[in-house]
Amino acid sequence: MIARYSRPEMARIWGDRNRYLIWLQVETAACAGMAKAGLISQRDWRNLKKSLDKLLNDGGVDP
């Protein structure tokens, strides 16, 4: 996004950091669904969810 043509609010919405956060949320929801369907073991899902929560609490992904 070209800075001089965008407001700071719009730049944040369309920025890389927000894009990765949204992708992470989508993938987390997909994994939750797979765990519910039995495609991922509950133990693996708990470990993955724990790691994802830590990543999000630490500020997410830094592009």
MIVO-243949 format. One line per field, with one value per residue (C-alpha): residue number from 0; residue in three letters; chain; x negated, y negated, z negated. Coordinates in Angstrom, 2 decimals. Last residue first. Layout:
BEGIN
k: NUM ...
r: ALA ...
c: A ...
X: X ...
Y: Y ...
Z: Z ...
END
This chain:
BEGIN
k: 62 61 60 59 58 57 56 55 54 53 52 51 50 49 48 47 46 45 44 43 42 41 40 39 38 37 36 35 34 33 32 31 30 29 28 27 26 25 24 23 22 21 20 19 18 17 16 15 14 13 12 11 10 9 8 7 6 5 4 3 2 1 0
r: PRO ASP VAL GLY GLY ASP ASN LEU LEU LYS ASP LEU SER LYS LYS LEU ASN ARG TRP ASP ARG GLN SER ILE LEU GLY ALA LYS ALA MET GLY ALA CYS ALA ALA THR GLU VAL GLN LEU TRP ILE LEU TYR ARG ASN ARG ASP GLY TRP ILE ARG ALA MET GLU PRO ARG SER TYR ARG ALA ILE MET
c: A A A A A A A A A A A A A A A A A A A A A A A A A A A A A A A A A A A A A A A A A A A A A A A A A A A A A A A A A A A A A A A
X: -6.32 -6.20 -3.67 -1.59 -2.23 -3.54 0.02 0.75 -2.30 -1.52 2.09 0.85 -1.56 1.16 3.58 1.00 0.35 4.09 4.71 1.96 3.46 6.97 5.78 6.27 8.70 11.21 13.96 13.58 9.83 10.37 12.75 10.26 7.54 9.67 10.40 6.68 5.94 8.45 7.09 3.52 4.54 6.18 3.04 0.87 2.96 2.89 -0.93 -1.19 0.83 4.30 6.09 3.12 2.73 6.44 6.18 3.00 4.71 3.71 2.53 -0.76 -1.65 -1.38 0.00
Y: 10.41 10.54 13.18 12.65 10.31 12.62 13.47 14.61 16.89 18.29 19.00 20.71 22.90 23.96 24.59 26.81 28.83 29.18 30.17 32.79 34.32 34.20 36.14 34.46 35.91 36.64 34.39 32.04 31.95 31.14 28.33 26.90 27.16 25.16 22.52 22.19 21.91 19.06 17.27 17.61 16.22 13.24 12.58 12.92 10.30 8.00 8.03 7.63 4.42 4.03 3.18 1.26 -0.82 -1.62 -3.04 -4.96 -6.71 -5.75 -7.44 -8.82 -5.45 -3.41 0.00
Z: -8.79 -12.60 -13.58 -16.68 -19.59 -22.31 -23.36 -19.79 -19.70 -23.15 -22.13 -18.96 -20.93 -23.39 -20.51 -18.78 -21.94 -22.64 -19.01 -19.14 -22.28 -20.80 -17.78 -14.43 -11.88 -14.64 -13.29 -16.29 -15.72 -12.06 -13.00 -15.47 -12.81 -10.38 -13.04 -13.78 -10.05 -9.74 -12.81 -11.53 -8.15 -9.88 -11.92 -8.82 -6.98 -10.03 -10.12 -6.34 -6.27 -4.76 -8.00 -9.41 -6.23 -6.35 -9.87 -9.01 -6.08 -2.61 0.57 -0.80 -2.28 0.91 0.00
END
